[in-house]
Amino acid sequence: MIDPSDFYRLDLELTEDERLLRDTLRAFVQREFMPGVAAHFEAGTFPVDIALRLGELGLLGMKYEGYGCAGASNVDYGIACQELEWGDSGLRSFVSVQTSLVIHPIHTWGSEEQKRRYIPSLARGELIGCYGLTEPDHGSDPGGMATRAVRDGDGFVLNGAKMWITNGTIADLAVVWARLDDDIAGFIVEKGTPGFTAPEMKRKLSLRASVTSELVFDEVRLPADSRLPGASGLGAPLGCLNEARYGIAWGAMGAAAACYECALDYVRSREQFGKPLAAFQMTQEKLVRMLSEITRGRLMNLRLGRMKDAGIARHVHVSLAKYANVSAALEIARTARTLLGANGITLEYPPIRHAANLESVLTYEGTHEIHTLIVGREITGEDAFH
Ligand SMILES: Cc1cc2nc3c(=O)[nH]c(=O)nc-3n(C[C@H](O)[C@H](O)[C@H](O)COP(=O)(O)OP(=O)(O)OC[C@H]3O[C@@H](n4cnc5c(N)ncnc54)[C@H](O)[C@@H]3O)c2cc1C
């Protein structure tokens, strides 16, 4: 595939299999997702049937070994996120949640029985998962969470509420983080458990082709084997977020590329003052700025992915990529919007949809400010969080 956003021929740094993955997914997204995306965005719905197709393609839990997962590399996962978010942040979010926030904790901290019971069906897209960490009063500071589990015989009773949970209403199971004694523990809560409800949050103006929900736990009785036995402390939920943020850094550059490609196409064909918009200096300056940021972001992602595959990437490296790439993508989407003039504000073209989505992406999985503080602490040795 000729990729107009690949100015430095980064494809030459990819293996043949990686290039094939990229091309296969771009074609899949164009063929099976793009025709309906504007309607889903307008209606505020996620095309839930696509879960099975994502499973067939081996994208759900792709970087984990065994239990029906594809055992792919981190670079493969990054490429997948990039191509899915070329379509829409909602599509990439679905795969991020299922992979990094649901399969990851079960694979990492679950019992053998939990792994066998849930992961193969999650990987096939037959089961949908969600991840409950954020609460109404505790977002950037999840350590303050109020959701609590207490021991009850062999099992637990869970009380509390989570908010802004991707996939919540459509999920068959939720990975939920709660206080337990003096610890923070992870639980698998199945849909239909008495006392557990997941009402959808409406009236969002961002990430509309994605379901966002509250999770409410009112005296929810959980069996002993609902607890993830290996997960203890805040490091476990934060570890999941680190995996998801890595995919987001790649995904943001997919959204940016979609906006750049759309704008480039548009300014070449539309004429004003007797010549194409592409022939004006200010248009070219905008395009060059966009391309420069995409080139930088992609170089960063590929280097980060190779570091992760080599086992030398730390969470601060992931934070810097999320920080840099999401804000750059948001700026690119807004700039692309201006290049399309009035057409830029409609769902006929992708930039306004991506720009609206990227407002959520800037906030979730650690806000832009929180990643600034994480990297700031690393380079100065000073903790500016508190
Ligand atoms: C569409 C969408 C989907 C989401 N999906 C999920 C999900 O699946 N699961 C889940 O658990 N959560 C999810 N979230 C929640 C998301 O992770 C939180 O919104 C995020 O962590 C920020 O929390 P908050 O919204 O409470 O903002 P707050 O923490 O209240 O922050 C508000 C502002 O204050 C800033 N701020 C906070 N602390 C500091 C500080 N120390 N210094 C400087 N500035 C600071 C923040 O950067 C931000 O700008 C989702 C959010 C959205 C929008």
The ligand as a Gaussian input file, in Angstrom:
#p B3LYP/6-31G(d) Opt

LIG

0 1
 C      -14.960000       8.491000      26.659000
 C      -14.254000       8.056000      27.897000
 C      -14.036000       6.706000      28.132000
 C      -13.415000       6.290000      29.322000
 N      -13.264000       4.934000      29.559000
 C      -12.822000       4.525000      30.786000
 C      -12.804000       3.131000      31.114000
 O      -13.115000       2.263000      30.290000
 N      -12.453000       2.755000      32.383000
 C      -12.096000       3.679000      33.333000
 O      -11.791000       3.276000      34.454000
 N      -12.084000       5.014000      33.038000
 C      -12.451000       5.448000      31.807000
 N      -12.479000       6.806000      31.497000
 C      -12.167000       7.768000      32.566000
 C      -10.855000       8.500000      32.392000
 O       -9.771000       7.639000      32.599000
 C      -10.882000       9.700000      33.361000
 O      -11.804000      10.630000      32.847000
 C       -9.512000      10.337000      33.541000
 O       -8.675000       9.518000      34.320000
 C       -9.595000      11.715000      34.206000
 O      -10.377000      11.689000      35.346000
 P      -11.531000      12.782000      35.562000
 O      -12.352000      12.851000      34.330000
 O      -12.188000      12.480000      36.849000
 O      -10.766000      14.185000      35.658000
 P      -10.059000      14.812000      36.939000
 O       -9.116000      13.839000      37.551000
 O      -11.091000      15.445000      37.798000
 O       -9.189000      15.959000      36.264000
 C       -9.750000      17.191000      35.772000
 C       -8.595000      18.067000      35.266000
 O       -7.669000      18.320000      36.344000
 C       -6.368000      17.905000      35.949000
 N       -5.634000      17.391000      37.103000
 C       -5.962000      16.397000      37.964000
 N       -5.000000      16.215000      38.875000
 C       -4.014000      17.102000      38.574000
 C       -2.719000      17.407000      39.103000
 N       -2.218000      16.726000      40.171000
 N       -2.010000      18.396000      38.545000
 C       -2.479000      19.066000      37.464000
 N       -3.665000      18.841000      36.895000
 C       -4.421000      17.862000      37.442000
 C       -6.593000      16.821000      34.910000
 O       -5.449000      16.673000      34.084000
 C       -7.790000      17.396000      34.163000
 O       -7.347000      18.345000      33.231000
 C      -13.014000       7.250000      30.281000
 C      -13.190000       8.617000      30.014000
 C      -13.796000       9.015000      28.839000
 C      -13.981000      10.483000      28.583000

